């Protein structure tokens, strides 16, 4: 028969992570040689599930784990707790792994060179050591928190001394007791401090008290001080504080003002009758005996401490039966006359033990020779011990990193601080507006049953305490109005809010357990926990701010990189002369220096209903050769979807839905793992699709999407400008005439409204407020036409140039873009547009560089009912340079005056309009009109004569 040795492992829950030989062997050893609860898992996710599902005391993990390493597991756990022991082992140990393990925060590192009994025994020994170290660290933190809570008690003065009796710390109550500068006496001997008013006897008593503590003993002393307002009596208690090795590390001195009680004792000595009356109302017990210990007097209030009546006390026998033998030395009493603050223990009638401070003095009263004054300091002792525990708890909170860890400490420390085993911490869930039990003791569940979530509506005791921010103590909770679970076995229960974090609940199955000390300690424990939770919140916000700053920095870096790329592309576009240069430049810049893995630009082929690649750069992996790019809203390559919808198409992770479309498999084989396709659209005209690929998932964040979408507009604008320029420079044009019956054309709307024929004469000017055009009116008086079309929303301004009873000329400002500007974006020129009340005739010149089908498709999309009447090809002289030089010299106002004069017939012979008539239509003076005309004519002649290098000579006649 074999026996398992008892060790710290027997009460521990251990998780062994890994699927190696040594982890399996070690888990088997733990199960065979200890009572430990052993969980064997092989993956990180399984380890996290075990941590969440049950309490774990230690983790043993192998370095090599499926899809990750033990270091990653350690990092994730350390984000939640820094106290859980973690041991990392590996069969392939190295200094690099050991250094990395220490850096991420492992408790111990083991190099498992071979799987042997000695190796597994060493791992077991180091596991036990890690558990002991963690247990010791927890104990140290608890003690530190308890001390801080005791020290900050405002109702008693407390001093902390070093082992030599020198002052190191003073609490607020002690500071307020003197007018001196306390900071100036830090480091001075305790018996020389200003609290003792220069009383040499008091200083001697205090020094003796300190010496007692230095020798490892607990001591008490009573000091009588002369004050301005009368005599003050202080009761001092001293206790040594030792470390884990038993060495003295500090001395704690506590003071209680006993002036009132001492005054009563003095009055008692002055009048025995008054003394008896007073004793009836005191909690201290006074006993008088003869030399043999037989009672000669028992005060009536003896039941306050001992629970017996005076008669029952006498029946017990001598005082030794009550207070114990050898309470004091008779010779010392004879020498001193009185012995003070003798600490002893006594058992009351109910069997409860009390700690007493006994004063003994010699008297001669009614055959009695010894007077005993007994004070019950049981509560004070309990309070001191509880405050010591609470100090350690408060200190441990300083190291807690999560709300859950703090809640666990509160529940774990409640028995030591309050003497109550049933406790729980409810945390407030802001999303659900509910209070949920984060941690609870087994005793709480046994006494109360399952702790269900509570709606924060103030209707039950838990939510009422939270909503009203009110601490509630019940001697018997079954008497409470808001008790929602009458089946609970709890009786005495405290509900204490933890600020905005939740509620602390502590209770007992007994009735009436809350005295003043317990209530005070419960409030202190809750306040300390609330402060710790606030600290964790602040630190969490700071960490979140740091992460947000890092994220913003990363975004800024990405934005700077993409902006740099866009600037380079913009500079290249300015220098590009043709569409071919533009598309190749864009693809080259986007893939330069590995910015993106692949980029291509394609045109929409209407006949085939697909996107045809025309330029590409980047990884030449044959992706375009293996694909077709049909135009469809779903199930096709992103370029085809963008060509259909005219919107940006994003595929963040190509492999996330690999079987959704065939193109994904080809893309992954080329390491194209994320895709962004943007339309090339300018002025509602499509110039193709730009598609960019990256070799990582999620490469296109919101910022990159926005920038590339704007780049698509820039590319389209550049292509549009090139096509316009090309249209102006080409010498071959196709003149196409269309018959349009659709009445949505703006001139058709105006012709119908006025009942006339309207002809576009030219002079289109684009401004921020609309397009200006000249139109001629026939078959209607000009005034009637102006009245008829003046109320139309499409016309924002009408300017009369000249007119008669049946015809005239107007300059209109249109709110929507005019057809001539839209055709110009396609590289075509509107030569004329004549519309009557029944139809419209359009004559359009299309340069040889522009596909006639594109313009025809645009006209048919623009107007539903269109008929192609004629199409003829012709050659024209290119005078773009001369035309540009003239326009460059004219101001907008000079061009407006020149065009108005021209369309008014000012330059015809005979003139159809005088200079005065034209100036009136322009709302300028005749002098200003003539000055603009002369300036425009001079600039025209300069361009014609000085700049035009081709000179035509006429033959002599």
Residue pairs with C-beta under 8 A, 6 or more apart in sequence:
4 10
4 32
4 33
4 34
4 35
5 33
5 34
7 34
7 128
8 128
8 131
8 132
8 135
9 30
9 34
9 35
9 36
9 124
9 127
9 128
9 131
10 34
10 35
10 36
11 35
11 36
12 36
12 37
12 57
12 58
12 131
13 36
13 37
13 39
13 54
13 55
13 56
13 57
13 58
14 30
14 36
14 37
14 38
14 39
14 56
14 57
14 58
14 59
14 60
14 127
15 39
15 41
15 47
15 50
15 51
15 56
15 58
15 59
15 60
16 23
16 26
16 27
16 30
16 38
16 39
16 40
16 41
16 60
16 61
17 23
17 41
17 42
17 43
17 44
17 46
17 47
17 59
17 60
17 61
17 62
17 65
17 70
17 73
18 42
18 61
18 62
18 64
18 65
18 70
19 42
19 62
19 66
20 62
20 64
20 91
21 115
22 62
22 89
22 91
22 112
22 115
22 119
22 120
22 123
23 40
23 60
23 61
23 62
23 89
24 40
25 115
25 120
26 60
26 120
26 123
26 124
27 38
27 40
29 120
29 124
30 36
30 38
30 124
30 127
31 38
33 124
37 54
39 50
39 54
39 56
41 47
41 50
42 65
42 66
43 65
43 66
43 67
44 65
44 67
44 68
44 72
44 73
44 76
47 59
47 61
47 73
48 76
50 56
51 77
56 84
57 84
57 85
57 131
57 134
58 84
58 85
58 86
58 87
58 127
58 130
58 131
58 134
59 73
59 77
59 84
59 85
59 86
59 87
60 87
60 89
60 123
60 127
61 70
61 73
61 74
61 86
61 87
61 88
61 89
62 70
62 88
62 89
62 90
63 69
63 70
63 71
63 88
63 89
63 90
63 92
63 97
63 101
64 70
64 90
64 92
65 72
65 73
70 88
70 90
70 101
71 88
71 100
71 101
71 104
74 86
74 88
74 101
74 104
74 105
74 106
75 104
75 105
77 84
77 86
78 104
78 105
80 401
80 402
80 404
80 405
81 401
81 402
81 405
82 105
82 399
82 401
83 134
83 137
83 138
83 399
83 405
84 134
85 107
85 108
85 127
85 130
85 131
85 133
85 134
86 105
86 106
86 107
87 106
87 107
87 108
87 109
87 110
87 123
87 126
87 127
87 130
88 101
88 106
88 108
88 109
88 110
89 109
89 110
89 111
89 112
89 123
90 97
90 110
90 111
90 112
91 112
91 113
93 109
93 111
93 112
93 113
97 109
98 109
98 111
101 109
102 109
107 130
107 133
107 134
108 126
108 129
108 130
110 122
110 123
110 126
112 119
112 123
113 119
136 244
138 396
139 392
140 392
140 395
141 392
141 393
141 395
141 396
141 398
141 399
142 389
142 392
142 393
142 395
142 396
142 409
142 413
142 416
143 388
143 389
143 391
143 392
143 395
144 391
144 392
144 394
144 395
144 396
144 398
145 390
145 391
145 392
145 393
145 394
145 395
145 396
145 397
145 398
145 413
145 528
146 386
146 387
146 388
146 389
146 390
146 391
146 392
146 393
146 394
146 395
146 417
147 252
147 387
147 388
147 391
147 392
147 394
147 395
148 390
148 391
148 394
148 395
148 528
149 387
149 390
149 391
149 393
149 394
149 524
149 525
149 528
150 158
150 252
150 384
150 387
150 388
150 390
150 391
151 158
151 160
151 169
151 171
151 391
152 171
152 172
153 171
153 173
153 387
154 171
154 172
154 173
155 173
156 173
156 254
156 255
156 256
157 171
157 173
157 174
157 177
157 195
157 254
157 255
158 170
158 171
158 173
158 174
158 252
158 253
158 254
158 255
159 167
159 169
159 170
159 171
159 174
159 190
159 252
159 253
159 255
160 167
160 168
160 169
160 170
160 250
160 251
160 252
160 253
161 167
161 168
161 190
161 210
161 250
161 251
161 252
161 253
162 168
162 250
162 251
163 214
163 248
163 249
163 250
163 251
164 214
165 189
165 190
165 191
165 207
165 210
165 211
165 214
165 251
166 187
166 188
166 189
166 190
167 185
167 186
167 187
167 188
167 189
167 190
167 193
168 186
168 187
168 250
170 182
170 186
174 182
174 195
174 255
175 182
177 195
178 194
178 195
180 194
185 193
185 194
189 207
190 206
190 207
190 210
190 253
191 203
191 204
191 206
191 207
191 210
192 203
196 202
196 203
196 206
196 223
196 225
197 225
197 226
197 227
199 223
199 225
199 226
202 223
202 224
202 225
205 221
205 223
206 221
206 223
206 236
208 221
209 219
209 220
209 221
209 236
209 238
209 253
210 238
210 251
210 253
212 218
212 219
212 238
213 219
213 238
213 239
213 240
213 248
213 251
214 240
214 248
214 251
216 240
216 242
216 248
217 240
218 237
218 238
218 239
218 240
218 343
219 237
219 238
220 235
220 236
220 237
220 238
220 340
220 341
220 343
220 357
221 235
221 236
221 238
221 340
221 341
222 233
222 234
222 235
222 236
222 258
222 262
222 340
222 341
223 233
223 234
223 235
223 236
224 231
224 232
224 233
224 262
225 231
225 232
225 233
225 234
230 259
231 259
231 262
232 257
232 259
233 257
233 258
233 259
233 261
233 262
234 255
234 256
234 257
234 258
235 255
235 256
235 257
235 258
235 341
236 253
236 254
236 255
237 253
237 254
237 256
237 384
238 251
238 252
238 253
238 254
239 251
239 252
239 384
240 248
240 250
240 251
241 248
241 249
241 250
241 251
241 252
242 248
242 249
243 249
254 384
256 380
261 284
264 278
264 282
265 373
267 274
267 275
267 278
268 274
268 275
268 278
268 279
268 286
269 275
272 365
275 286
276 299
276 300
279 286
279 299
279 300
279 301
280 299
280 300
280 301
281 301
282 299
282 301
282 304
283 301
283 304
283 305
283 375
283 376
284 301
284 373
284 374
284 375
284 376
285 299
285 301
285 302
285 304
285 305
285 306
285 372
285 373
285 374
286 297
286 299
286 371
286 372
286 373
286 374
287 295
287 297
287 298
287 299
287 302
287 313
287 319
287 322
287 371
287 372
287 374
288 295
288 296
288 297
288 363
288 365
288 366
288 368
288 370
288 371
288 372
289 295
289 296
289 318
289 319
289 368
289 369
289 370
289 372
290 296
290 367
290 368
290 369
290 370
291 369
291 370
292 318
293 318
293 319
293 320
294 318
295 313
295 314
295 318
295 319
296 365
296 366
296 367
296 368
297 365
297 366
297 368
298 310
298 313
298 314
299 310
300 310
302 308
302 309
302 310
302 313
303 309
304 376
305 346
305 348
305 354
305 356
305 374
305 376
306 313
306 322
306 346
306 348
306 349
306 354
307 348
307 349
307 350
308 316
308 348
308 349
312 349
313 322
316 322
319 372
320 327
322 346
323 344
323 346
323 356
323 358
323 372
323 374
324 344
324 345
324 346
327 342
327 344
327 358
327 360
328 339
328 342
328 360
332 339
333 339
333 360
333 361
333 362
333 370
334 362
337 361
337 362
338 359
338 360
338 361
338 362
339 359
339 360
339 361
340 359
341 357
341 358
341 359
342 357
342 358
342 359
342 360
343 355
343 356
343 357
343 358
343 377
344 355
344 356
344 358
345 353
345 354
345 355
345 356
346 353
346 354
346 356
346 374
347 353
347 354
348 354
353 378
354 376
354 378
355 376
355 377
355 378
355 380
355 381
356 374
356 375
356 376
356 377
357 374
357 375
357 377
358 372
358 373
358 374
358 375
359 372
359 373
360 370
360 371
360 372
360 373
361 370
361 371
362 369
362 370
362 371
363 369
363 370
363 371
365 371
379 515
379 517
382 419
382 517
383 517
383 520
383 521
386 416
386 417
386 418
386 419
386 517
386 521
387 521
387 524
389 413
389 416
389 417
390 413
390 417
390 521
390 524
390 525
390 528
392 413
393 409
393 410
393 413
393 417
393 525
393 528
394 528
394 532
396 409
397 406
397 409
397 528
397 529
397 531
397 532
397 535
398 532
400 406
400 409
400 532
400 536
401 536
401 539
402 536
403 427
403 438
403 501
403 533
403 536
404 438
404 439
406 529
406 532
406 533
406 536
407 425
407 427
407 438
407 439
407 502
407 529
408 439
409 529
410 423
410 425
410 439
410 504
410 525
410 529
411 423
411 424
411 425
411 439
411 440
411 441
413 525
414 420
414 421
414 423
414 441
414 506
414 525
415 421
415 423
415 441
417 521
417 525
418 506
418 518
418 521
418 522
418 525
419 513
419 518
420 506
420 507
420 508
420 513
420 518
421 441
421 443
421 508
422 441
422 443
422 444
422 446
422 447
422 448
422 490
422 506
422 507
422 508
422 509
423 440
423 441
423 443
423 444
423 504
423 505
423 506
423 507
424 437
424 439
424 440
424 441
424 444
424 451
424 504
424 505
425 437
425 438
425 439
425 440
425 498
425 502
425 503
425 504
425 505
425 529
426 435
426 436
426 437
426 438
426 451
426 454
426 462
426 466
426 502
426 503
426 504
426 505
427 435
427 436
427 438
427 501
427 502
428 434
428 435
428 456
428 466
428 500
428 501
428 502
429 435
429 436
429 453
432 453
433 455
433 456
434 453
434 454
434 455
434 456
435 453
435 454
435 455
435 456
435 462
435 463
435 466
435 502
435 503
436 453
436 454
437 451
437 453
438 502
440 451
444 451
444 505
444 507
445 451
447 488
447 489
447 490
447 507
447 509
448 485
448 488
448 489
448 490
449 485
449 487
449 488
454 460
454 462
454 463
455 463
456 463
456 466
456 467
457 463
457 467
458 464
458 466
458 467
458 468
459 482
459 484
460 482
460 483
460 484
461 472
461 477
461 480
461 482
461 483
461 484
461 493
461 495
462 495
462 503
462 505
464 470
464 472
464 482
464 495
465 471
465 472
465 495
465 496
465 497
465 503
466 497
466 502
466 503
468 497
469 497
469 499
470 497
471 494
471 495
471 496
471 497
471 522
471 523
471 526
472 480
472 494
472 495
472 496
473 493
473 494
473 514
473 519
473 522
474 480
474 492
474 493
474 494
475 491
475 492
475 511
475 512
475 514
476 491
476 492
476 511
476 512
477 483
477 488
477 490
477 491
477 492
477 493
477 507
478 486
478 491
489 509
490 507
490 508
490 509
491 507
491 508
491 509
491 510
491 511
492 507
492 508
492 510
492 511
492 512
492 513
492 514
493 505
493 506
493 507
493 508
494 504
494 505
494 506
494 507
494 514
494 519
494 522
495 503
495 504
495 505
496 503
496 504
496 505
496 506
496 522
496 523
496 526
497 503
497 504
497 526
498 504
498 526
498 529
498 530
498 533
499 530
499 533
499 534
501 530
501 533
501 534
501 537
504 522
504 525
504 526
504 529
506 522
514 522
555 701
555 703
558 701
558 703
558 704
559 703
559 707
561 595
562 703
562 704
562 707
562 708
563 707
565 589
565 590
565 592
565 595
566 707
566 710
566 711
566 714
568 589
568 592
569 585
569 586
569 589
569 590
569 711
569 714
570 714
572 585
572 586
572 589
573 582
573 585
573 586
573 714
573 715
573 718
576 582
576 585
576 718
576 722
577 722
578 722
578 726
579 719
579 722
579 723
580 614
580 615
582 715
582 718
582 719
582 722
583 601
583 614
583 615
583 688
583 715
583 719
584 615
584 617
586 599
586 601
586 615
586 690
586 711
586 715
587 599
587 600
587 601
587 615
587 616
587 617
587 618
588 617
590 596
590 599
590 617
590 618
590 692
591 597
591 598
591 599
591 617
591 618
591 619
596 618
596 692
596 693
596 694
596 699
597 618
597 619
597 671
597 672
597 693
597 694
597 695
598 616
598 617
598 618
598 619
598 621
598 623
598 670
598 672
598 692
598 693
599 616
599 617
599 618
599 690
599 691
599 692
599 693
600 613
600 615
600 616
600 617
600 624
600 639
600 690
600 691
601 613
601 614
601 615
601 616
601 680
601 688
601 689
601 690
601 691
601 715
602 611
602 612
602 613
602 614
602 629
602 639
602 643
602 688
602 689
602 691
603 611
603 612
603 614
603 687
603 688
604 610
604 611
604 612
604 631
604 643
604 686
604 688
604 689
605 611
605 612
606 853
606 857
609 630
609 631
610 628
610 629
610 630
610 631
610 640
611 629
611 631
611 639
611 640
611 643
611 688
611 689
612 629
613 624
613 629
614 688
616 624
618 693
619 670
619 671
619 672
621 669
621 670
621 671
622 670
623 666
623 667
623 670
623 672
626 666
627 637
627 663
627 666
629 636
629 637
629 639
629 640
629 643
630 636
630 640
631 640
631 643
631 644
632 640
632 641
632 644
633 641
633 644
633 645
634 641
635 660
635 661
636 661
636 663
637 661
637 663
637 691
638 649
638 650
638 651
638 675
638 676
638 677
638 691
639 649
639 677
639 689
639 691
641 649
641 677
642 648
642 649
642 677
642 678
642 679
642 689
642 691
643 679
643 686
643 689
646 679
646 681
646 686
647 679
648 676
648 677
648 678
648 679
648 705
648 708
648 709
649 675
649 676
649 677
650 675
650 676
650 677
650 700
650 705
651 674
651 675
651 676
652 674
652 697
652 698
652 700
653 673
653 674
653 697
653 698
654 664
654 667
654 668
654 672
654 673
654 674
654 675
654 697
655 664
655 668
655 673
655 697
656 697
657 664
658 664
658 665
658 668
667 673
667 675
667 693
671 695
672 693
672 694
672 695
673 693
673 694
673 695
673 696
673 697
673 699
674 693
674 694
674 696
674 697
674 698
674 699
674 700
675 691
675 692
675 693
675 694
676 691
676 692
676 700
676 704
676 705
676 708
677 689
677 690
677 691
677 692
678 689
678 690
678 691
678 692
678 708
678 709
678 711
678 712
679 686
679 689
679 712
680 686
680 687
680 688
680 689
680 690
680 712
680 713
680 715
680 716
680 719
681 687
681 712
681 713
681 716
682 713
682 716
682 717
682 719
682 720
682 825
683 720
683 817
683 822
683 825
685 716
685 720
685 822
685 825
685 826
685 858
686 716
687 715
687 716
687 719
687 720
688 719
690 708
690 711
690 712
690 715
692 700
692 708
694 700
700 708
720 825
723 826
723 827
723 849
723 850
724 824
724 825
724 827
725 880
726 827
726 847
726 849
726 850
727 827
727 828
727 829
727 847
727 849
727 850
728 847
728 878
728 880
728 883
729 878
729 880
730 847
730 848
730 849
730 878
731 848
731 875
731 876
731 877
731 878
732 847
732 848
732 873
732 874
732 875
732 876
733 845
733 846
733 847
733 848
733 873
733 874
733 875
733 876
734 845
734 846
734 848
734 852
734 871
734 872
734 873
734 874
735 831
735 843
735 844
735 845
735 846
735 870
735 871
735 872
735 873
735 874
736 843
736 844
736 846
736 852
736 855
736 856
736 868
736 870
736 871
737 841
737 842
737 843
737 844
737 868
737 869
737 870
737 871
738 841
738 842
738 844
738 859
738 866
738 867
738 868
738 869
739 839
739 840
739 841
739 866
739 867
739 869
740 748
740 839
740 840
740 841
740 842
740 859
740 863
740 865
740 866
740 867
741 838
741 839
741 840
741 865
742 748
742 840
742 863
742 864
742 865
742 866
743 749
743 752
744 863
744 864
745 819
745 833
745 835
745 840
745 863
746 794
746 814
746 816
746 818
746 819
747 758
747 760
747 775
747 833
747 835
747 840
748 835
748 840
749 792
749 794
750 758
750 789
750 792
750 794
750 795
751 757
751 758
751 835
751 836
751 837
752 837
753 788
753 789
753 792
754 777
754 780
754 784
754 785
754 788
754 789
755 779
755 780
755 788
755 837
756 777
756 778
756 779
756 780
756 785
756 837
757 777
757 778
757 779
757 834
757 835
757 836
757 837
758 775
758 776
758 777
758 778
758 834
758 835
759 775
759 776
759 778
759 832
759 833
759 834
759 835
760 773
760 774
760 775
760 820
760 830
760 832
760 833
760 834
761 773
761 774
761 775
761 776
761 809
761 903
762 773
762 774
762 899
762 903
763 772
763 773
763 774
763 811
763 899
763 900
763 902
763 903
764 771
764 772
764 773
764 818
764 820
764 821
765 771
765 772
765 892
765 895
765 896
766 817
766 821
767 813
769 796
769 813
770 796
770 797
770 813
770 814
770 815
770 816
771 813
771 814
771 816
771 817
771 818
771 820
771 821
772 811
772 812
772 813
772 814
772 896
773 811
773 812
773 814
773 818
773 820
774 801
774 809
774 810
774 811
774 812
774 899
774 900
774 903
775 809
775 810
775 812
776 807
776 808
776 809
776 810
777 785
777 803
777 807
777 808
777 809
777 810
778 806
778 807
779 806
779 807
780 806
781 803
781 804
781 805
781 806
781 808
782 800
782 803
782 804
782 807
782 808
782 810
783 803
785 808
785 810
786 798
786 800
786 810
789 795
789 798
790 798
793 815
794 814
794 815
794 816
795 812
795 813
795 814
795 815
796 813
796 814
796 815
797 812
797 813
798 810
798 811
798 812
798 813
799 810
799 811
799 812
799 813
799 921
799 922
800 808
800 809
800 810
800 921
801 808
801 809
801 810
801 811
801 900
801 903
801 904
801 913
801 918
801 921
802 808
802 809
802 904
802 905
802 912
802 913
802 917
802 921
803 809
809 903
809 904
809 905
811 900
811 903
811 921
819 830
819 833
819 842
819 862
820 829
820 830
822 858
822 862
823 829
823 830
823 844
823 855
823 858
826 850
826 854
826 855
826 858
827 846
827 847
827 849
827 850
828 844
828 845
828 846
828 847
828 850
828 855
829 844
829 845
829 846
830 842
830 843
830 844
831 843
831 844
831 845
832 841
832 842
832 843
833 840
833 841
833 842
833 843
834 840
834 841
835 841
841 869
842 859
844 855
844 859
846 852
846 855
848 873
852 871
856 866
856 868
859 866
860 866
882 943
882 944
882 947
882 948
885 943
885 947
886 939
886 940
886 943
887 895
889 939
889 942
889 943
890 898
890 936
890 939
893 932
894 932
894 935
894 936
894 939
895 936
896 922
897 918
897 922
897 924
897 929
897 932
897 933
897 936
898 932
898 933
898 936
900 918
900 921
900 922
901 907
901 913
901 915
901 918
901 929
901 933
904 912
904 913
904 917
904 918
904 921
905 911
905 912
905 913
906 912
906 913
906 914
906 915
906 918
906 933
915 926
915 929
915 930
915 933
916 926
918 929
919 925
919 926
919 928
919 929
922 929
924 932
